[in-house]
Amino acid sequence: MDRAAIVGVGTVKIEKRKVRETFADMAWQAVNGALEDAGMTIDDIDNVVTTSSDFWDGRTISCMAVGDASGAAHKNVSCVEGDGTYGAFYGMARCLSGSYKTTLVTGHSKGSESVSSLITNCAFDPIYERMLGMDMITACAMQANAYLHRTKTTREQTAMVSVKNHGNALKNPHAQLPMDITVKDVLDSEMIADPLRKLDCSPVSDGCAAVVIAHESVAKKFRKKPVWIRGVSLCADSFFFGDRDLSRARSLTEAAKKAFAMAGIKDPRTEIDVAEIHDAFTYQELMWLEEMGLADESSAGRHLEKGEYNIDGRLPVNPSGGLLSGHPVIAAGLYSMAAVVRQIRGEAGGFQVKKARTGLVHGVNGLGGQSHCVWLLGDR
Amino acid sequence: MTDQFKGIEPMVYESMINIPYSWWAGDTASRFFISLRDEKKIIATRCMTCGKTYLPPRKSCPACFTGDTEWVDVSDEGTLLSFTVARRQFASIPRELKAPVIWGLVKLDGADTALLHYLGDVKPEDVSIGMRVKAVFAEERKGTIRDISHFRPVR
């Protein structure tokens, strides 16, 4: 099979409220960042995939708000609704189709401009579930209870995810919430929806990220050493909330297994050097690690306690600070991807991990990880 | 470049997306809601291939991709699989309800999947996974999921 690589990344600083930047302003900055990173001009891009959500953007055909700023004029442009990793998947598929050589993929959102509880309530089935009034936070809180109950993971352990990731963000100039906090701070923070406290939850954020994906025939023509896409897979679980065993992520297990196989990774626990994982809520980092097979069942909390997921640990997880330190929905997965690309290039600055040759990127779409996208990136 | 907006509040355009929408519930959901409304009975669909009973009911089996399903009655009692308690008055919570609001996933006896609903007649601190609960029907029923008022603990 042909191969594709990531040859450019651009991100804007994640902020609580970018009141002076429109969607297009953010996209302009991220896209130009990615082009400069790749040593490209917009003429080197032969097609564009934007990632956005009509509901979050308060309009239909939300991709049109960023088309001009993404240089999509006269090019084949298409939009994906969902996490940025899904947009990147489509972008990669276009590069591998034979029709295109370079795809520019963007993802943007401004959580600050809407009422996130009302937006995420609309992810529930309108006939059977929506009028009950749940949203993303309460859905994930219910999942957290199910996961903690099944695995006996402790609140102290989940709190440590928040301590670690906010601490990592101190070294990431693009993070929104760098914080030096303690487990006690997390456990004393406001209860939002049992068992999730304020510091267990990612913030409302604004941001935009862009990546350039290139076919292998051109990947080495640009400024930076290509970061190769070694494996990728996405998989979705049942639509109805009550059809799933909420304490598990069957679709993640499946997606990870396929992505590892495609990358030729036999022992993911020793072959992966760094991971950026969807940590919209603290428990998720531990749950996803277990469900991906990167930790034994019910054991991720204990590995975390031993420091194994720290920047200098056995498997650094979310060294960028993760989504807990800034969560622009939709763009999130592209931020994770950009962070892993920078790790593999050795350009992650203060949050650089040692010997990052193979990295894992994980994106999520839907309530409580209804759908998962897993990427394996590498230096060869 | 000088900052032309220095000392000036950025202009924010206040608006709203508020668009009425009428969903056709479909014949499967219609039959389920009519049964709740008129008979206070909870009905589900069973797949003739895998034998799994789905609640809420489906016209086709999500696992087997077959439309060969039959209607079955399920109990109004079941087991709580998980729950949460909203401590804040989230914007998504219906206006007449005040936090703390408790939601639960209830696997009714006879069903293989869980129904999302409210828990009531119980304090948040007394709710636990695995507890037995029973449906309480609304006095006034209009053919919606809220024809079940909530689930209460079985004492």
Interface residues (C-beta under 8 A of the other chain):
Chain A: V19 R20 G58 R59 V115 S117 L118 T120 N121 F124 D125 P126 I127 Y128 E129 M131 L132 G133 M134 D135 I137 T138 A141 M142 Q143 A144 N145 A146 H149 E190 M191 I192 A193 D194 P195 S238 F239 F240 F241 G242 D243 L246 S247
Chain B: F5 P10 V12 S15 I17 Y21 W23 A25 G26 A29 Y54 L55 P56 P62 L81 S82 F83 T84 V85 A86 R87 R88 F90 A91 S92 I93 P94 L97 V101 W103 L105 K107 T113 A114 L115 L116 H117 Y118 P124 I129 T144 I145 R146
